[in-house]
Amino acid sequence: MHKFSIALIVGTLLLSACSMAGGLKSNDVIKGAIEAHLKDDPHLSMTNFNTEIESVQYKDDSADALAKFVSKADANSAVEVRYQLKLEDRRWKVVSSTPAGGQGMGGHKGAMESMPAGHPAAAPADRGQPAPEASH
């Protein structure tokens, strides 16, 4: 019976360790790392949009994630940003980001271009839309 108890404890510890390692590779953990990175920017209001993780690819201690930021004021306004993350001390850290595209941000292009680095950026306003016709 004593051997069974020891085996049960060792098995529980091994499962726990595996669970903790797997927990580092989840969309929620990556989302938290990206939001923590953006939270450090005093010019950015996190309350204006929702963050969605579209996809994540892991390789050893690095990850490539595609995040989508959807406006709370207009669900049709969204931008996508690619993030490169590195695992340091069991925590994911953003090392770089690149705008990946956007939709519905037409009239806000100038404001988006003046946002600080790391802020979700919009795609060009004319993408996928016909040019307006002159009224004169």
N, C-alpha and C positions, 0 to 999 in steps of 0.2 A: 504494500500500500504506500509506503514511504517513497519508493521509486516512481510510482504513478504520480504522486503529488509534485515531485521534482520535475518530472517530464511535463506535467501540465503547466507549471510555472514557467519553465524554459520555453515551451510552445507559445504561451501567452506573450512573453517578452519578444520573441521573434516576430510574431504577428503584429505586435505593436510597433516594432521598429520598421517593418515593411510598410505598414500603414502610414507612418510619419513620412517616409521617403516618398511614397506615392502622393501624399497630400501636397507636396511642393509642386506637383505637375497638374494643377487644376486651373480652369478658367477663372475661378474666384480669386485664387492667389495672385494670378497675373493681373487681373483687374485691380486688385488692391495695390499692387506695386505701381501700376500706371497712375492710379488716382493719387497715391502718395507722392509720386513724382510731380504731378500737375498741381497738387496742393501747395507745394513749395513756391509756386509762382504767385506773387501778391497781385498781379494784374489780371488774374484769371478767376472767375467766379464759378466754382464747381456746382453751384445751385441752378445754373442756367441750362444744364444739359444732363442727359442720362448716358452712362457709359455701358456699351455692350461689347463683349469680346466675340468677334466673328470667327477667328481661328487662331490656333497656336501650334507651332512646330517646335519640338524640343530636340536638342542635340547636346549631350553631355551636360555641361554647366551653362549652356546658353539657350535662349528661346527667341523665336521670331513670332510676334503677335500682330494681328490686324484688329484694331479697335475701331468701333463706330461710335461717334458722339451725336446723339439725337437731341435736337432742341426741345426743351419742355414747352416752349411757346408755340412751336409748329412742328409736329411730328414728321412732316415732309421735308424738313430742313435737317440735313445730317452731313457729317464729314467723316472720312476714314483716314486713319493714320497707322502706319506700320511702325512698330517698336521693336528694337533689339534689346534684349535683357540679358543680364549675367547673374548667375547665382553666387552670392557672396555671403559667407557666414549663415547659410541656410535661409537667406532672404533674397528675393529677386530684386534687382536694381536696373532701372532703365539706363542704357548707355547711349542710345541714339534713337531718333525718330525721323520719319519721312512722310510727308503728306501723300495720301494714296488716292484721294478723290472726294467729291462731295456732290450733293444734290439739293436743289431748292434754295440755294443761298444767293441767287441772282443779284438782288439789290444790296447785298451786304458785302460785296467783294472788297471794296476799299477798306472797310473796317476790319475785315479779316486779315488783309495784308499788313496792317499795322500792329497786329497782335504779337506778343513776345514769342521767342523760340519755345517750342514745346507745346504751344497752343494748337488745338486742332485747326487745320487750315481748310479753306474751301477750294473747290475746283473752279476753273474759269467760268464766268457767268454765262457765256455763250455756248457751252458744251451741250449738244443735243437739242438746242432750241433754234428755230429759224430767226434770221435777222429781222428786226422790226422794219416795217415799210414807212417811208417818209409820208407825212401828212400834208406836205406843201406841194 
